[in-house]
Amino acid sequence: KAGRLADELGYNLYIVGGFVRDLLLERINLDLDLVVEGEGIEFAKTLAHKLNGDLDIYRDFGTAVVDLDNVKLDIATTRIEYYPYTASLPEVEPGSIQQDLFRRDFTINALAIQLNPTAFGQLVDYFNGKKDLEAGVIHLLHNFSLYDDPTRIFRAFRFASRYGYQFYEETERLIKQAIDLDTIEKLSPNRLFGKLKHGLQDENPTSFIRLLVKYDILVYFSDSLVWNQVKEKLVKQVDKIIGWAMKKEQNIEFTPWILYLMTLLEHFTKEEVEKFSKKFNLNSQLKSRIKTSLEIEQIITKLKQAERNSEVYYTLEGLKIEELLFILVKDFSLTEKISLFLEELKEVEIKVSGKDIIDLGYQPGPYFKQILKEVKRAKLDGKIDSTP
Ligand code: ATP
């Protein structure tokens, strides 16, 4: 329908970017980015009207989103981009589909498929993107690309690790050159951390981290971020623990990328964590996870000594799921105790309350808390009947 509408308006309409790349790789990608050789916003308005969809217009960016019941379409006018200085926002003006594809990052992301009925399904491939996809190479479209937008270095790492691709020789040289010239310094801390997070959230964080190491990028996050055999082993362990947690019958909800971050920072001192959290403006949840990872050795020692259920419980009580999993990253031999806590002990509740004790004629006081804790301890250790 969109293609027919484009014909009626005299526009060429294409689907571009990640969707096309992943279609050729036979992967699912639900990001539908459409570009129009014509008036993108006008086209979006008419389309939303015809299909009864919701419309959001972003005039500053010259883009619009049409929200249909089960799909969302990002619509833009084909355009040329100019970057006035490194890492700036681009200035844009309308251009042809070829120019629109040329402003993109890599050849594999510069593919389009036409949607007008007369040419429906035709692949538009000016820069040999299909060939690079088949060969498994990440190939920058132009030489100044990484100066215009240094975040593309991280995009290159993300795609290389996700698909197991290599860098095209010239691209690798450009990446090294851009890094040597400190282009990454031009990114604000927020953007920089965002790129790290994005990479750690992608499909192969371990390989992404290895690329950060290989190209000496960790230092932009902190001088204290060192890499060694221990870290290499821990990161592999994170992969294993995530697999373990996902396979558990009981549905464990956790945020995997945080485990990689905790691992990267686990050798930090308190001061280094403070500095890192401040620099990247980390929220309190993230900061508290990282802080716990500093204390993990003590927790592990205590947990190893814990014999009774109540000792396990009171060692782990209050820890967040990523913190519990991080214990296993450091010491996989503790799986039984962590499973016991997650599957049984965490759920144990006692039915006695402070009010029950008052009803027995005792004066309220701080010792109530102690009593209730003792009751819970007894229940955890099976000393009182837990059947209702
Ligand atoms: P992912 O699968 O990670 O979402 P994607 O390629 O779909 O990858 P998007 O960020 O949704 O990534 O971008 C859509 C398209 O926009 C890309 O395929 C690429 O053509 C272009 N693009 C995105 N970011 C940049 C960038 N920083 N520089 C140049 N082109 C970009």
Residues whose N, C-alpha, C, O or C-beta is under 5 A from the ligand:
A	BS01	ATP	G17 G18 D31 R103 R104 D105 N109 A110 D149
